[in-house]
């Protein structure tokens, strides 16, 4: 009887360990965009909550048809608001806990946007340059662009900062009106065609 209990416990431990191992494996995501393709390498050990949320978003095909709505030359490119306001509203209320900052916001690193402690949802950005000053503000990279950074560099940046500070899109209107608003008022914005997991190490 005791032996059977140990066997069951051993099996449960093995299954738990296997699941944990799968969750913590580095994986790659290919983004097909209006400017070309680029690939992100995601590291769950860097920022586990961020990496898990990102994987959820990719598996839900959340990024398909998403616009790169905030592109600031030399700084970063931001994306992640769904083109359908109903879908955007769902994710907007699904905050995730903060991660410790274990990596620096240097060129090619990918980080969730935040409006304060524990407010990350679906928006993220890719750093164009050395933005290490963001590290002490709690911005924790979870991935990096490992192929096609030249494509990221070409994303349309002519609209600049978002409203009301700049001429770019209003995030509030993107949330409430979606791609209809962006297509009508900011037709030059580049966008994501698809984002799919292509391999797990």
Secondary structure, DSSP 8 states (H G I E B T S, - for coil): -HHHHHHHHHHHHHHHHHHHHHHTS-EEEEEEETTEEEEEEE-TTT-HHHHHHHHHHHHTTTTTT-B--EEETTTEEEE---SSHHHHHHHHT--B------S---TTEEEE--SSTT-B-S-EEEESS--GGGGGGT--EEEEEEE-HHHHHTS--TT-SBTTTSSB--HHHHHHHTHHHHHHH-TT--BEEEEEEEEE-
